[in-house]
Amino acid sequence: MEDMEDDCFVLNDDYNHNYCANSASGQVLYLRNELSDVPQPLSISPGLATRDVAAQENHSKVCSSSSSGLKFMDSDSSSVSSDTSETDSPSAVSIAGKLTLNSASKFLMNAMTEEDYRTTYWPNLEKAIDHLLIQNPMDHISISYEQIYSCVYKCVCQQHSELLYKDLMLKITTHLQQVSSDLQISPPRNLIENFNIALTRYTDALQCIVPVFIYMNKFYIETKLNRDLREDLMKLFTDHVAEKHVDTLIPLLLEAHSMPFQVRPSTMASVVKGLYTLWPDWAQLAPAVFSGFIPQINPPTVESQLSDYAARDQKLQMELSLNGFPRGDQSRKRASEESA
């Protein structure tokens, strides 16, 4: 009798305090009312009850299989397997193939030919380089460095690095040849000043040119040529400008050094340091001039020649006083230093 009652009616309680009764005719769910503790019956169709019973039986089978050493699979793993099966389906493979073909065709459509480089990309770069090389520091010229960098990037990615490098070197070489011609017709008294302007303007331009061509420098010049873009461009100035005028500049620098303030000290310092940076061996052509701006040009001081150094300083002070440079107030000078 008790067994029949157990088979006919079983009352279960879930975590929400909803009561579920199993019977031979079906399943009845009692929902707890929020206002009372008395469960309220909710009928469930026999079809849903049958599916719930089947789900519980399947779950018990899977659990029992896992306890005997088989792998346990839950709903998440089944969903993953279903996703995997969908991905591996023929339709998914065909879609992936279409995407690959579309990507390849898009790349071919965007490929840059040499004609595209000559007619579109290089003219824009050449115009920007002209502005950077010729611009006056007092003039404001609007240049989009982002567009220049983008053009260089595209040219390098489309395998036009060698062509771009040759065009850049040729463009700057042509510019420097024109600068050298202008210095050639410059009056000697203005050559130091004009050379300083040309060198300063060129180095300022390189501070803008080198960064926007950094992608070409990194993936072509440094990798394949084992050189550096800035060093190559400075060598162009040495070969086409400085080397052609150094024989004229050195005598003018020696003359300006013997006559103080004939040339502004800032200009003298800029030209001397610039020549030494371009080619350090040029310092041996005028050690007296270069030693005034570059350390360690003269040989180290020797104790046995201290008297010669003192005589040289006295001679320099005498020349300055004869040229109109007073020695200042000497009233507080000690008597023992009068002969100095």
Residue pairs with C-beta under 8 A, 6 or more apart in sequence:
7 24
8 23
8 24
9 21
9 22
9 23
10 21
10 22
10 23
11 19
11 20
11 21
12 19
12 20
12 21
12 22
13 19
13 20
14 20
16 32
17 32
18 29
18 30
18 31
18 32
18 39
19 29
19 30
19 32
19 39
20 27
20 28
20 29
20 30
21 27
21 28
21 29
21 30
26 44
26 46
26 49
27 44
27 49
27 52
27 53
28 41
28 42
28 43
28 44
29 41
29 42
29 43
29 44
30 39
30 40
30 41
30 42
31 39
31 40
31 42
32 39
32 40
33 39
33 40
62 72
62 73
63 72
65 72
66 72
86 92
111 158
112 121
112 154
112 155
112 158
112 160
114 160
114 163
117 155
117 158
117 160
117 163
117 164
121 151
121 154
121 155
122 164
122 167
124 147
124 148
124 151
125 148
125 151
125 152
125 164
125 167
125 168
126 167
126 171
128 143
128 147
128 148
129 168
129 171
129 172
129 209
131 141
131 143
132 143
132 205
132 208
132 209
133 172
133 175
133 201
133 202
133 205
134 175
135 141
135 205
137 201
137 204
143 208
145 208
145 211
145 212
148 212
149 212
149 214
149 215
152 164
152 212
152 213
152 215
152 216
153 215
155 161
155 163
155 164
155 216
156 164
156 215
156 216
156 219
156 220
161 216
161 219
161 220
161 224
162 220
164 216
165 216
165 220
165 221
168 213
169 232
169 236
172 233
172 236
173 236
173 240
176 202
176 236
176 237
176 240
176 241
177 240
179 198
179 202
179 240
179 241
180 240
180 241
180 244
180 245
182 194
182 198
183 191
183 194
183 195
183 198
183 241
183 245
184 244
184 245
186 194
188 248
188 252
191 245
191 248
191 249
191 252
192 249
192 252
192 253
192 256
192 263
192 267
192 268
192 271
193 263
193 267
195 245
195 249
195 271
196 267
196 270
196 271
196 274
198 241
199 237
199 241
199 242
199 270
199 271
199 274
200 270
202 237
203 274
206 230
206 233
206 234
209 233
210 217
210 229
210 230
210 233
213 229
214 229
216 229
217 228
217 229
221 227
221 228
221 229
221 232
222 228
234 277
234 278
237 278
238 278
238 279
242 274
242 275
242 278
242 279
243 279
246 275
246 279
246 282
246 285
249 271
249 275
250 282
250 285
250 286
250 289
253 268
253 271
253 272
253 286
253 289
254 286
254 288
254 289
255 262
256 262
256 263
256 268
257 268
257 286
257 288
257 289
257 292
259 323
260 320
260 323
260 325
268 293
269 293
272 289
272 290
272 292
272 293
272 294
273 293
273 294
275 282
275 283
276 282
276 283
276 290
276 293
276 294
282 290
283 290
283 294
283 297
287 297
287 298
290 297
291 297
291 298
301 309
314 340
317 327
321 327
